[in-house]
């Protein structure tokens, strides 16, 4: 009888149901149409389950400026996912962590074009992903 009562309590709360997969996160990317490494990063994000829309533009600088990406953190493309900015070749796992933890921040950046990052795919060079736009300033998010 106790188990029946417990089950009756859990089912309305959703705890008695099997977990359903979350819909894929929608990622919008602004990139130069002639940038092959950006296409590599987009392929990496799609392979990781993101739904990606690409906006081709010959000049991504206005997007970065309007979005508030600090110039020192700029890279070759800028993306937006669920209210966060993703600047450059940030690995999908770092973006997933950002979406799970939801820190008070503008977003993540892999400044420049790190050779070992997704889309660049030249192994051997460590790089850092930076969390920016936080109340406490920029900080390290991940090292690869």
Helices and strands as residue ranges (DSSP letters): H 2-13, E 26-31, H 36-47, E 51-56, H 61-67, G 71-73, E 78-81, E 84-88, H 92-101, E 107-110, E 128-132, E 139-143
